[in-house]
Amino acid sequence: MTTEGLPFVIETNMRRTGGTHVYDVVKRIFNFNEVQDYHLISQDGFRYGDQRLEPKKLIAKIKDFLYPMNNQLKGVVISTISSNSPTFGFIVVGNSQEEASNIYKDLSKSLRTNL
């Protein structure tokens, strides 16, 4: 509102940035004292192919990677699925940097070969 009480238009870009979604996932899944024992990789725009899949089909393709993977505190947490393009966002949780990297690589390879 202006000082005269009239409304005026402003532009806002309401989105999560700076990794706040990663922070929220960690806060939700782990006790903060345990967080230092895990490694996370965030990918906000992973392109999985040329054709967009319906969310249920994409989730079915990656079900073996979803958190909790093998009933352990590791795996992939989906953060977003695009409704316009063949992309999605996710957070990989691993017990070590190597494990998180391997989950990411295996997920990537699986998606690119199984579409």
C-alpha atoms as an extended CHARMM CRD file, in Angstrom:
* protein
*
       115  EXT
         1         1  MET       CA              0.0000000000        0.0000000000        0.0000000000  PROA      1               0.0000000000
         2         2  THR       CA              1.1280000000        3.4940000000       -0.7260000000  PROA      2               0.0000000000
         3         3  THR       CA              1.1250000000        6.1170000000        1.9810000000  PROA      3               0.0000000000
         4         4  GLU       CA             -2.2280000000        7.2290000000        0.5450000000  PROA      4               0.0000000000
         5         5  GLY       CA             -3.6620000000        3.7450000000        1.1180000000  PROA      5               0.0000000000
         6         6  LEU       CA             -3.6710000000        2.6770000000       -2.5370000000  PROA      6               0.0000000000
         7         7  PRO       CA             -2.4940000000       -0.7960000000       -3.5220000000  PROA      7               0.0000000000
         8         8  PHE       CA              0.3680000000       -1.1860000000       -5.9610000000  PROA      8               0.0000000000
         9         9  VAL       CA              1.6830000000       -4.2020000000       -7.8440000000  PROA      9               0.0000000000
        10        10  ILE       CA              4.9980000000       -5.8060000000       -7.0320000000  PROA      10              0.0000000000
        11        11  GLU       CA              6.6520000000       -8.8880000000       -8.4490000000  PROA      11              0.0000000000
        12        12  THR       CA              7.5530000000      -11.7680000000       -6.1920000000  PROA      12              0.0000000000
        13        13  ASN       CA              9.3280000000      -14.9510000000       -6.9990000000  PROA      13              0.0000000000
        14        14  MET       CA              8.1300000000      -17.3320000000       -4.3110000000  PROA      14              0.0000000000
        15        15  ARG       CA             10.3750000000      -20.3790000000       -4.3790000000  PROA      15              0.0000000000
        16        16  ARG       CA             12.6530000000      -22.2650000000       -2.1260000000  PROA      16              0.0000000000
        17        17  THR       CA             16.2730000000      -21.4430000000       -2.6850000000  PROA      17              0.0000000000
        18        18  GLY       CA             19.5970000000      -21.8800000000       -1.0350000000  PROA      18              0.0000000000
        19        19  GLY       CA             19.0000000000      -25.4540000000       -0.0250000000  PROA      19              0.0000000000
        20        20  THR       CA             16.1700000000      -24.8050000000        2.4270000000  PROA      20              0.0000000000
        21        21  HSD       CA             14.3970000000      -27.9190000000        1.1650000000  PROA      21              0.0000000000
        22        22  VAL       CA             17.4920000000      -30.0040000000        1.9490000000  PROA      22              0.0000000000
        23        23  TYR       CA             17.6100000000      -28.5260000000        5.4180000000  PROA      23              0.0000000000
        24        24  ASP       CA             13.9300000000      -29.3360000000        5.9380000000  PROA      24              0.0000000000
        25        25  VAL       CA             14.4010000000      -32.9560000000        4.8140000000  PROA      25              0.0000000000
        26        26  VAL       CA             17.3620000000      -33.4230000000        7.1340000000  PROA      26              0.0000000000
        27        27  LYS       CA             15.4480000000      -31.8400000000        9.9840000000  PROA      27              0.0000000000
        28        28  ARG       CA             12.4660000000      -34.1130000000        9.3610000000  PROA      28              0.0000000000
        29        29  ILE       CA             14.3630000000      -37.3950000000        8.9480000000  PROA      29              0.0000000000
        30        30  PHE       CA             17.2480000000      -37.1040000000       11.4040000000  PROA      30              0.0000000000
        31        31  ASN       CA             17.9810000000      -36.0100000000       14.8930000000  PROA      31              0.0000000000
        32        32  PHE       CA             20.3560000000      -33.0650000000       14.4500000000  PROA      32              0.0000000000
        33        33  ASN       CA             22.9940000000      -34.8280000000       16.5510000000  PROA      33              0.0000000000
        34        34  GLU       CA             23.0250000000      -37.6390000000       13.9580000000  PROA      34              0.0000000000
        35        35  VAL       CA             23.2180000000      -35.4470000000       10.8430000000  PROA      35              0.0000000000
        36        36  GLN       CA             27.0060000000      -35.3610000000       10.8380000000  PROA      36              0.0000000000
        37        37  ASP       CA             26.9640000000      -39.1220000000       10.2120000000  PROA      37              0.0000000000
        38        38  TYR       CA             25.2470000000      -38.7330000000        6.8140000000  PROA      38              0.0000000000
        39        39  HSD       CA             26.1010000000      -37.2160000000        3.4580000000  PROA      39              0.0000000000
        40        40  LEU       CA             23.5880000000      -35.5820000000        1.1590000000  PROA      40              0.0000000000
        41        41  ILE       CA             23.5620000000      -34.6450000000       -2.5100000000  PROA      41              0.0000000000
        42        42  SER       CA             20.8840000000      -32.3060000000       -3.7920000000  PROA      42              0.0000000000
        43        43  GLN       CA             19.9030000000      -32.2050000000       -7.4640000000  PROA      43              0.0000000000
        44        44  ASP       CA             17.1060000000      -29.8040000000       -8.3520000000  PROA      44              0.0000000000
        45        45  GLY       CA             16.8160000000      -30.3600000000      -12.1060000000  PROA      45              0.0000000000
        46        46  PHE       CA             17.8700000000      -33.8700000000      -13.1020000000  PROA      46              0.0000000000
        47        47  ARG       CA             16.9360000000      -34.6230000000      -16.7240000000  PROA      47              0.0000000000
        48        48  TYR       CA             16.0070000000      -38.2880000000      -16.9910000000  PROA      48              0.0000000000
        49        49  GLY       CA             15.2430000000      -38.5180000000      -20.7090000000  PROA      49              0.0000000000
        50        50  ASP       CA             13.5530000000      -36.8980000000      -23.6810000000  PROA      50              0.0000000000
        51        51  GLN       CA              9.9410000000      -37.7130000000      -22.7890000000  PROA      51              0.0000000000
        52        52  ARG       CA              8.2130000000      -36.5680000000      -19.6260000000  PROA      52              0.0000000000
        53        53  LEU       CA              6.8070000000      -39.4110000000      -17.5220000000  PROA      53              0.0000000000
        54        54  GLU       CA              3.7340000000      -39.2550000000      -15.3440000000  PROA      54              0.0000000000
        55        55  PRO       CA              4.8200000000      -39.0080000000      -11.6860000000  PROA      55              0.0000000000
        56        56  LYS       CA              3.5560000000      -42.5310000000      -10.8510000000  PROA      56              0.0000000000
        57        57  LYS       CA              5.6170000000      -44.0070000000      -13.7040000000  PROA      57              0.0000000000
        58        58  LEU       CA              8.7420000000      -42.0960000000      -12.6940000000  PROA      58              0.0000000000
        59        59  ILE       CA              8.3570000000      -43.1810000000       -9.0800000000  PROA      59              0.0000000000
        60        60  ALA       CA              7.8520000000      -46.8000000000      -10.1750000000  PROA      60              0.0000000000
        61        61  LYS       CA             11.0960000000      -46.6440000000      -12.2030000000  PROA      61              0.0000000000
        62        62  ILE       CA             13.1300000000      -45.4320000000       -9.2240000000  PROA      62              0.0000000000
        63        63  LYS       CA             11.3600000000      -47.3670000000       -6.4430000000  PROA      63              0.0000000000
        64        64  ASP       CA             14.4780000000      -49.3940000000       -5.6230000000  PROA      64              0.0000000000
        65        65  PHE       CA             16.3490000000      -46.1590000000       -4.8290000000  PROA      65              0.0000000000
        66        66  LEU       CA             13.7010000000      -44.4490000000       -2.7010000000  PROA      66              0.0000000000
        67        67  TYR       CA             14.3980000000      -43.6070000000        0.9290000000  PROA      67              0.0000000000
        68        68  PRO       CA             14.5790000000      -45.7340000000        3.0500000000  PROA      68              0.0000000000
        69        69  MET       CA             16.5350000000      -47.8550000000        0.5930000000  PROA      69              0.0000000000
        70        70  ASN       CA             16.7640000000      -51.5080000000        1.6950000000  PROA      70              0.0000000000
        71        71  ASN       CA             15.1250000000      -50.4520000000        4.9890000000  PROA      71              0.0000000000
        72        72  GLN       CA             18.2120000000      -48.4030000000        5.8690000000  PROA      72              0.0000000000
        73        73  LEU       CA             18.6330000000      -44.6740000000        6.4510000000  PROA      73              0.0000000000
        74        74  LYS       CA             19.7900000000      -44.0410000000        2.8940000000  PROA      74              0.0000000000
        75        75  GLY       CA             18.2800000000      -43.4870000000       -0.5310000000  PROA      75              0.0000000000
        76        76  VAL       CA             16.5520000000      -40.8590000000       -2.6480000000  PROA      76              0.0000000000
        77        77  VAL       CA             13.9840000000      -38.3570000000       -1.3990000000  PROA      77              0.0000000000
        78        78  ILE       CA             12.0640000000      -36.7470000000       -4.2700000000  PROA      78              0.0000000000
        79        79  SER       CA             11.7800000000      -32.9780000000       -3.8420000000  PROA      79              0.0000000000
        80        80  THR       CA              9.9410000000      -32.0750000000       -7.0510000000  PROA      80              0.0000000000
        81        81  ILE       CA              8.6820000000      -33.5660000000      -10.3020000000  PROA      81              0.0000000000
        82        82  SER       CA              8.2380000000      -31.2470000000      -13.2600000000  PROA      82              0.0000000000
        83        83  SER       CA              4.8520000000      -31.2010000000      -14.9440000000  PROA      83              0.0000000000
        84        84  ASN       CA              6.3780000000      -29.6800000000      -18.1050000000  PROA      84              0.0000000000
        85        85  SER       CA              9.6670000000      -31.4130000000      -18.8020000000  PROA      85              0.0000000000
        86        86  PRO       CA             11.4230000000      -34.7380000000      -18.1640000000  PROA      86              0.0000000000
        87        87  THR       CA             13.1100000000      -33.4630000000      -15.0090000000  PROA      87              0.0000000000
        88        88  PHE       CA             12.7950000000      -33.9680000000      -11.2940000000  PROA      88              0.0000000000
        89        89  GLY       CA             14.5750000000      -32.9150000000       -8.1500000000  PROA      89              0.0000000000
        90        90  PHE       CA             15.8170000000      -35.1310000000       -5.3650000000  PROA      90              0.0000000000
        91        91  ILE       CA             18.0520000000      -35.4310000000       -2.3580000000  PROA      91              0.0000000000
        92        92  VAL       CA             20.3570000000      -38.4290000000       -1.9730000000  PROA      92              0.0000000000
        93        93  VAL       CA             21.0640000000      -39.5810000000        1.5810000000  PROA      93              0.0000000000
        94        94  GLY       CA             24.0640000000      -41.8100000000        2.2320000000  PROA      94              0.0000000000
        95        95  ASN       CA             26.1250000000      -42.9800000000        5.1760000000  PROA      95              0.0000000000
        96        96  SER       CA             29.2860000000      -41.6720000000        3.5320000000  PROA      96              0.0000000000
        97        97  GLN       CA             30.2640000000      -39.4350000000        0.6590000000  PROA      97              0.0000000000
        98        98  GLU       CA             31.1390000000      -42.5000000000       -1.3930000000  PROA      98              0.0000000000
        99        99  GLU       CA             27.7920000000      -44.1740000000       -0.7070000000  PROA      99              0.0000000000
       100       100  ALA       CA             25.7920000000      -41.0350000000       -1.5780000000  PROA      100             0.0000000000
       101       101  SER       CA             27.8130000000      -40.6300000000       -4.7980000000  PROA      101             0.0000000000
       102       102  ASN       CA             27.2650000000      -44.2850000000       -5.7180000000  PROA      102             0.0000000000
       103       103  ILE       CA             23.5060000000      -44.0250000000       -5.1580000000  PROA      103             0.0000000000
       104       104  TYR       CA             23.4380000000      -40.9210000000       -7.3750000000  PROA      104             0.0000000000
       105       105  LYS       CA             25.4610000000      -42.6380000000      -10.1160000000  PROA      105             0.0000000000
       106       106  ASP       CA             23.3940000000      -45.8350000000       -9.9700000000  PROA      106             0.0000000000
       107       107  LEU       CA             20.1230000000      -43.8740000000      -10.0890000000  PROA      107             0.0000000000
       108       108  SER       CA             21.3540000000      -41.8700000000      -13.0540000000  PROA      108             0.0000000000
       109       109  LYS       CA             22.5090000000      -44.9690000000      -14.9180000000  PROA      109             0.0000000000
       110       110  SER       CA             19.2730000000      -46.8290000000      -14.1770000000  PROA      110             0.0000000000
       111       111  LEU       CA             17.0790000000      -43.9980000000      -15.4420000000  PROA      111             0.0000000000
       112       112  ARG       CA             19.0390000000      -43.4800000000      -18.6090000000  PROA      112             0.0000000000
       113       113  THR       CA             19.0780000000      -47.1710000000      -19.5130000000  PROA      113             0.0000000000
       114       114  ASN       CA             15.5220000000      -48.0880000000      -18.4960000000  PROA      114             0.0000000000
       115       115  LEU       CA             13.4980000000      -45.4200000000      -20.2960000000  PROA      115             0.0000000000
